[in-house]
Amino acid sequence: MSSSRFVSKRMDHIDASGVRRMFELAVSRPKAISLTIGQPDFDVPEPCKEAAIEAIRSGRNAYTVTQGLPELRERIARELKDRFDWAPEVLVTSGTSGGILLALFACLDPGDEVIYADPFFVLYKYAIHLVGGSPVAVSSYPDFRMPIAGIEAAITERTRILLINSPSNPTGTIYSAADLKAAAELARKHDLLIVSDEIYTDLSFDGPSPSIVPHAPERTILLRGFSKGHAMTGWRLGYAAGPAPVIGEMIKAQQYTFVCAPSIVQYAGLVAMDTDISANVEAYRHKRDLVYEGLKDAFEIVRPGGGFYVFPKVPEGFSNSTEFVSAAAERDVLVVPGNIFSNQDTHFRLSYATTDEKIVRGCEILSEVARC
């Protein structure tokens, strides 16, 4: 009997993560300069570690209520009130990725469409397929600004959600307040829900990263978390905030999937809300500048405004990103082919979440490969 008999049709749409494949390659080649994985190279702040340890030692290891610790939700709500004068419902999630999946579960019926900009975070397409929806990617090349006209042209009677990501993975782009306002007006005109993935908002280098919340608070699900700014990637902690009817459905979905976010990590998250990470932000601003200066003479490149990625165009002489990435790997520099994040195969992603020394040397080698 074929094992395929036991696998659902929906899995035909799901591929193994290309980023994870590159991460596994990096592990197998420890001498290579890996500029692949989006994981901070600094550690979790000590106060957050101590809070998690204290939670374990004091026996606070049981389930929390599904929506999260009341004191953590209250602290998040207070920040959102201070920042946006907004009083949404709050749900603590198992990472921002968990929040995305819950939002899709709660809001999509089979065949419903979700529009997002291309290039895109790899999860989006596959999470939409997992819940039976239809992903619709709209090109934002060459400058990676929000493609307002393209988004409107892609809207159909089945479109339900506009999914945005700023600062962006993989491009590092931060959408302007004007573009976000235009997107909000578009969503209101066509009665769309906005899901705003802002996991990198703490890592904004040229001023605060604007949010779409002030422009459409009544129809926005805001997703943020602690993985990137506080290096809590493996701890899986994030939150969703938005209109009570939608968040209420996401809470129901969490009851039967994640149950609750990890309890001990929620106590650490409470401390993280008041932990200064400005030194880490400054370090990544410096790394961003190193990468941009190191690559701009050899590549067509959009200077990133946040996160820890850059998305250069593959130079002439290479037919696609896979060919360039392979050539770089032969020189022991590992980057990720752009077709993992895009319907195009013209760019590659570089993560500068590593040491300054590796960034400088890696950019030197990539530039040499580009000029061959």
C-alpha positions as CSV (number, residue, x, y, z in Angstrom):
1,M,0.0,0.0,0.0
2,S,1.3,3.4,-1.0
3,S,2.0,5.8,2.0
4,S,0.6,8.6,-0.2
5,R,-2.8,7.2,0.5
6,F,-2.5,8.6,4.1
7,V,-1.4,12.1,3.1
8,S,-4.0,14.9,2.5
9,K,-4.4,16.7,-0.8
10,R,-3.6,20.0,0.9
11,M,-0.1,18.9,1.4
12,D,0.4,18.9,-2.3
13,H,0.7,22.7,-2.0
14,I,3.3,22.6,0.8
15,D,7.0,22.4,0.2
16,A,9.8,21.9,2.8
17,S,11.2,25.3,3.9
18,G,14.0,26.4,1.6
19,V,15.4,28.6,4.4
20,R,15.6,25.6,6.7
21,R,17.4,23.6,4.0
22,M,20.0,26.4,3.8
23,F,20.3,26.4,7.6
24,E,20.9,22.7,7.6
25,L,23.6,23.2,4.9
26,A,25.2,25.8,7.2
27,V,25.3,23.4,10.1
28,S,26.9,20.8,7.9
29,R,29.6,23.3,6.8
30,P,30.8,25.0,10.0
31,K,33.7,26.8,8.3
32,A,31.4,28.6,5.8
33,I,30.2,32.1,6.4
34,S,26.5,31.7,6.8
35,L,24.3,34.7,6.0
36,T,21.1,32.6,5.8
37,I,19.0,32.3,8.9
38,G,17.0,35.1,10.4
39,Q,18.0,34.6,14.0
40,P,19.6,37.3,16.2
41,D,23.2,36.7,17.1
42,F,22.8,38.3,20.5
43,D,21.3,36.4,23.4
44,V,18.0,36.8,25.3
45,P,18.4,39.8,27.7
46,E,19.4,38.6,31.2
47,P,16.2,40.0,32.9
48,C,14.1,38.0,30.6
49,K,16.1,34.8,31.3
50,E,15.8,35.4,35.0
51,A,12.1,35.9,34.8
52,A,11.7,32.6,32.9
53,I,13.9,30.7,35.4
54,E,12.0,32.2,38.4
55,A,8.7,31.1,36.8
56,I,10.0,27.6,36.5
57,R,11.4,27.5,40.1
58,S,8.3,28.9,41.6
59,G,6.1,26.4,40.0
60,R,4.3,28.6,37.4
61,N,4.6,25.8,34.8
62,A,0.9,25.0,34.2
63,Y,-1.3,26.1,31.4
64,T,-2.4,29.7,31.4
65,V,-5.8,30.7,30.1
66,T,-6.0,30.4,26.4
67,Q,-5.8,34.2,25.7
68,G,-2.7,34.6,27.9
69,L,-1.7,35.9,31.3
70,P,-4.0,38.7,32.3
71,E,-1.1,40.8,33.5
72,L,0.8,40.4,30.2
73,R,-2.3,41.2,28.1
74,E,-2.9,44.3,30.3
75,R,0.7,45.4,29.8
76,I,0.4,44.9,26.0
77,A,-2.9,46.8,26.0
78,R,-1.4,49.7,27.9
79,E,1.4,50.0,25.3
80,L,-1.0,50.0,22.4
81,K,-3.2,52.6,24.2
82,D,-0.1,54.8,24.7
83,R,1.2,54.4,21.2
84,F,-2.0,54.4,19.1
85,D,-4.7,55.5,21.4
86,W,-6.2,52.2,20.6
87,A,-8.1,49.7,22.9
88,P,-8.2,46.4,21.0
89,E,-8.8,42.9,22.3
90,V,-5.4,41.2,23.0
91,L,-4.4,37.5,22.5
92,V,-1.0,36.1,23.5
93,T,0.1,33.7,20.8
94,S,2.8,31.1,20.2
95,G,5.0,33.4,18.2
96,T,3.9,35.7,15.4
97,S,3.7,32.7,13.0
98,G,1.1,31.2,15.4
99,G,-0.8,34.5,15.2
100,I,-0.8,34.4,11.4
101,L,-2.2,30.9,11.4
102,L,-4.9,31.6,13.9
103,A,-6.0,34.7,11.9
104,L,-6.2,32.7,8.7
105,F,-8.1,29.9,10.5
106,A,-10.6,32.3,12.0
107,C,-11.2,34.4,8.9
108,L,-10.9,32.3,5.7
109,D,-13.3,29.8,4.1
110,P,-12.1,27.5,1.4
111,G,-11.2,29.4,-1.8
112,D,-11.1,32.8,0.0
113,E,-8.2,34.9,-1.2
114,V,-5.4,36.7,0.7
115,I,-3.3,39.4,-1.1
116,Y,0.2,40.2,-0.1
117,A,3.3,41.8,-1.7
118,D,5.9,39.8,-3.6
119,P,8.7,39.2,-2.2
120,F,7.1,37.7,0.9
121,F,7.8,35.8,4.0
122,V,7.8,32.1,3.1
123,L,5.1,31.2,5.7
124,Y,2.4,33.2,4.1
125,K,1.8,31.2,1.0
126,Y,1.8,27.8,2.7
127,A,-0.2,28.9,5.8
128,I,-2.9,30.2,3.4
129,H,-2.9,26.8,1.6
130,L,-3.1,24.9,4.9
131,V,-6.4,26.5,5.8
132,G,-7.8,26.1,2.3
133,G,-7.4,29.7,1.1
134,S,-5.9,31.0,-2.1
135,P,-2.7,33.1,-1.9
136,V,-2.4,36.1,-4.3
137,A,1.1,37.6,-4.5
138,V,1.4,41.1,-6.1
139,S,4.8,42.2,-7.4
140,S,6.5,45.0,-5.6
141,Y,9.7,45.0,-7.8
142,P,11.9,46.8,-8.3
143,D,11.8,49.2,-5.3
144,F,9.7,47.0,-2.9
145,R,7.3,49.8,-2.0
146,M,3.7,48.8,-1.3
147,P,2.2,48.1,-4.7
148,I,-1.1,49.8,-4.2
149,A,-2.3,49.8,-7.8
150,G,-1.3,46.2,-8.2
151,I,-3.2,45.2,-5.0
152,E,-6.3,46.9,-6.2
153,A,-6.1,45.3,-9.6
154,A,-5.8,41.9,-7.9
155,I,-8.9,42.2,-5.6
156,T,-11.9,40.0,-6.5
157,E,-15.1,39.1,-4.9
158,R,-13.3,36.3,-3.0
159,T,-10.6,38.6,-1.5
160,R,-10.9,38.7,2.3
161,I,-7.5,39.7,3.7
162,L,-4.7,42.1,2.9
163,L,-1.6,40.8,4.6
164,I,1.2,43.3,5.0
165,N,4.7,42.9,6.5
166,S,6.7,46.0,7.5
167,P,9.6,45.9,8.2
168,S,9.8,43.2,5.6
169,N,11.3,39.8,5.5
170,P,13.1,39.3,3.0
171,T,13.7,42.9,1.8
172,G,14.1,45.0,4.9
173,T,11.7,47.5,3.5
174,I,9.7,49.7,5.8
175,Y,6.4,51.0,4.3
176,S,5.9,54.8,4.5
177,A,3.0,56.2,6.4
178,A,1.5,57.5,3.1
179,D,1.6,54.0,1.6
180,L,0.0,52.5,4.7
181,K,-2.8,55.1,4.7
182,A,-3.4,54.3,1.0
183,A,-3.6,50.6,1.8
184,A,-6.0,51.3,4.7
185,E,-8.3,53.3,2.4
186,L,-8.2,50.5,-0.2
187,A,-9.1,47.9,2.5
188,R,-12.0,50.1,3.7
189,K,-13.2,50.6,0.1
190,H,-13.3,46.8,-0.6
191,D,-14.2,45.8,3.0
192,L,-11.0,43.8,3.6
193,L,-9.5,42.7,6.9
194,I,-5.9,43.8,7.3
195,V,-3.4,41.5,9.0
196,S,-0.3,43.5,9.8
197,D,2.8,41.4,10.6
198,E,5.1,43.8,12.5
199,I,7.5,41.3,14.1
200,Y,10.5,43.4,13.1
201,T,9.1,46.7,14.3
202,D,11.7,47.0,17.1
203,L,14.5,46.8,14.6
204,S,13.9,50.0,12.7
205,F,17.0,52.0,12.0
206,D,16.0,55.4,10.5
207,G,13.2,56.4,12.8
208,P,10.2,54.5,14.1
209,S,8.5,52.0,11.7
210,P,5.0,53.3,10.9
211,S,2.0,51.0,11.5
212,I,-1.2,50.8,9.6
213,V,-3.1,50.7,12.9
214,P,-3.8,54.5,13.1
215,H,-5.3,54.4,9.6
216,A,-7.6,51.4,10.0
217,P,-7.9,50.4,13.7
218,E,-11.4,49.0,13.2
219,R,-10.3,46.4,10.6
220,T,-6.6,45.6,11.6
221,I,-5.2,42.5,13.3
222,L,-1.8,43.6,14.6
223,L,0.8,40.9,15.0
224,R,3.9,41.5,17.0
225,G,6.3,39.4,19.1
226,F,9.5,39.0,21.0
227,S,11.6,36.7,18.7
228,K,13.6,39.4,16.8
229,G,14.0,42.4,19.1
230,H,14.6,40.3,22.2
231,A,16.2,37.2,20.6
232,M,13.5,34.9,22.0
233,T,13.2,32.9,18.7
234,G,12.9,29.5,20.3
235,W,10.7,30.7,23.1
236,R,7.7,31.2,20.7
237,L,5.9,34.3,22.1
238,G,3.9,36.9,20.3
239,Y,0.6,38.6,20.4
240,A,-2.4,39.6,18.3
241,A,-4.5,42.7,18.8
242,G,-7.6,43.8,17.0
243,P,-11.4,43.9,16.9
244,A,-13.0,41.8,19.6
245,P,-15.1,39.7,17.2
246,V,-12.1,38.5,15.2
247,I,-9.8,38.1,18.2
248,G,-12.6,36.1,19.9
249,E,-12.6,33.6,17.0
250,M,-8.8,33.4,17.1
251,I,-9.0,32.5,20.8
252,K,-11.4,29.7,20.0
253,A,-9.0,28.4,17.3
254,Q,-6.1,28.6,19.8
255,Q,-8.1,26.5,22.3
256,Y,-8.0,23.6,19.8
257,T,-4.5,24.1,18.4
258,F,-1.8,25.7,20.5
259,V,-3.9,25.7,23.7
260,C,-1.8,28.6,25.1
261,A,1.5,30.2,24.6
262,P,4.3,28.7,26.8
263,S,3.5,29.7,30.3
264,I,7.0,30.4,31.6
265,V,7.8,32.5,28.5
266,Q,4.8,34.7,29.1
267,Y,6.3,35.7,32.4
268,A,9.5,36.5,30.6
269,G,7.5,38.5,28.0
270,L,6.1,40.6,30.8
271,V,9.7,41.6,31.8
272,A,10.7,42.0,28.1
273,M,8.1,44.7,27.7
274,D,10.2,46.9,29.9
275,T,13.7,45.8,28.9
276,D,15.9,48.2,27.0
277,I,17.1,46.8,23.7
278,S,18.4,50.0,22.2
279,A,22.0,48.7,22.2
280,N,21.0,45.8,20.0
281,V,19.1,48.1,17.7
282,E,22.2,50.3,17.3
283,A,24.3,47.2,16.7
284,Y,22.0,46.1,13.9
285,R,21.9,49.6,12.4
286,H,25.7,49.4,12.2
287,K,25.5,45.9,10.5
288,R,22.9,47.2,8.0
289,D,25.3,50.0,7.1
290,L,28.2,47.5,6.7
291,V,26.2,45.3,4.4
292,Y,24.9,48.2,2.3
293,E,28.3,49.7,1.9
294,G,29.9,46.3,1.2
295,L,27.5,45.4,-1.6
296,K,26.2,48.6,-3.3
297,D,29.1,48.9,-5.8
298,A,28.7,45.3,-7.0
299,F,24.9,44.8,-6.8
300,E,21.6,46.6,-7.5
301,I,20.3,46.9,-4.0
302,V,17.6,48.7,-2.1
303,R,18.9,50.0,1.2
304,P,16.9,48.2,4.0
305,G,15.2,50.3,6.7
306,G,14.7,47.6,9.3
307,G,14.9,43.9,10.3
308,F,18.2,42.2,9.4
309,Y,17.9,41.3,5.8
310,V,18.8,42.7,2.4
311,F,17.6,41.5,-1.0
312,P,20.1,42.3,-3.7
313,K,19.5,41.6,-7.4
314,V,21.6,38.8,-8.9
315,P,24.2,40.4,-11.2
316,E,24.4,40.0,-14.9
317,G,26.1,36.9,-16.0
318,F,24.0,34.6,-13.8
319,S,20.7,33.2,-15.1
320,N,18.9,33.1,-11.8
321,S,19.4,33.3,-8.0
322,T,20.1,29.6,-7.6
323,E,23.0,29.8,-9.9
324,F,24.5,32.7,-8.1
325,V,23.9,31.2,-4.6
326,S,25.6,28.0,-5.8
327,A,28.6,30.0,-7.0
328,A,28.8,31.8,-3.7
329,A,28.6,28.5,-1.8
330,E,31.6,27.3,-3.7
331,R,33.5,30.2,-2.1
332,D,32.0,29.2,1.3
333,V,29.5,32.0,1.6
334,L,25.9,30.9,2.1
335,V,22.9,33.0,1.2
336,V,19.3,32.1,0.3
337,P,18.0,32.0,-3.3
338,G,15.2,34.6,-3.8
339,N,12.8,32.2,-5.4
340,I,12.0,30.9,-1.9
341,F,10.5,34.2,-1.2
342,S,9.1,35.2,-4.5
343,N,7.5,34.2,-7.8
344,Q,10.6,35.7,-9.4
345,D,14.1,34.2,-9.4
346,T,16.1,37.4,-9.8
347,H,17.3,38.2,-6.2
348,F,18.8,36.6,-3.2
349,R,18.4,37.1,0.5
350,L,21.3,37.9,2.9
351,S,20.8,37.9,6.7
352,Y,23.2,40.2,8.5
353,A,22.4,38.7,11.9
354,T,26.0,37.6,12.5
355,T,29.3,39.1,13.4
356,D,30.7,42.3,11.8
357,E,33.8,40.3,10.7
358,K,31.6,37.7,8.8
359,I,29.6,40.5,7.3
360,V,32.6,42.3,5.9
361,R,34.3,39.2,4.6
362,G,31.1,37.7,3.2
363,C,30.3,40.9,1.3
364,E,33.9,41.0,-0.1
365,I,33.5,37.4,-1.4
366,L,30.0,38.0,-2.8
367,S,31.2,41.1,-4.6
368,E,34.1,39.1,-6.1
369,V,31.7,36.4,-7.3
370,A,29.5,39.1,-8.8
371,R,32.4,40.5,-10.8
372,C,33.6,37.1,-12.1
